[in-house]
Amino acid sequence: MRISTASVIIAALCLGTPALVQAQGAQPKAPPQAPSEQSIVIRSIQIVNVKDLKPEVRSKVEDLAAKTSEDDLRSLRESIDATPEVVSALKSKGLSSSQVVAVNIADGVLTIFAKIT
C-alpha cells in the first residue's frame, strides 16, 4: 500500500522517538537525500492511544497536536479517509479519523496516534 499526501511536516521527537507526520499547507524543505512521499510504502498499521504513551512522549504529542491548525488537522484526516486500509484499521478498533491527532511513518510502519476516551 502506498500513502501519498499533498504535503507533510516532520517534527522529530528527542531520544530516538519516531518523527510525527502531520498535514501542512506548505511543502516542507526536505534534504535532497530524503525519500519522496510517493516512495513511502506502508507494510503495517499500528494504532496507539495517546493516553498509553510514556509521559514525556505523550506531552510532546499533545504539544504538537495543540499547535496544529484546524486546516492541517482536517487535511490529515482527509488523507486518512482517502486511504481504505487506514480507515479499515481504525474501524477495526472502533475509531474514526476524527480521533486521530498525528501519524508516524517509519520503517514501513504507519503509527496512528489517536485520542481514545
C-alpha positions, 0 to 999 in steps of 0.5 A, a space after each residue: 500500500 502506498 500513502 501519498 499526501 499533498 504535503 507533510 511536516 516532520 517534527 522529530 521527537 528527542 531520544 530516538 522517538 519516531 518523527 510525527 507526520 502531520 498535514 501542512 499547507 506548505 511543502 516542507 524543505 526536505 534534504 535532497 537525500 530524503 525519500 519522496 512521499 510517493 516512495 513511502 510504502 506502508 507494510 503495517 498499521 499500528 494504532 496507539 492511544 495517546 493516553 498509553 504513551 510514556 509521559 514525556 512522549 505523550 506531552 510532546 504529542 499533545 504539544 504538537 497536536 495543540 499547535 496544529 491548525 484546524 486546516 492541517 488537522 482536517 487535511 490529515 484526516 482527509 488523507 486518512 479517509 482517502 486511504 481504505 486500509 487506514 480507515 479499515 484499521 481504525 474501524 477495526 478498533 472502533 475509531 474514526 479519523 476524527 480521533 486521530 491527532 498525528 501519524 508516524 511513518 517509519 520503517 514501513 510502519 504507519 503509527 496512528 496516534 489517536 485520542 481514545 476516551 
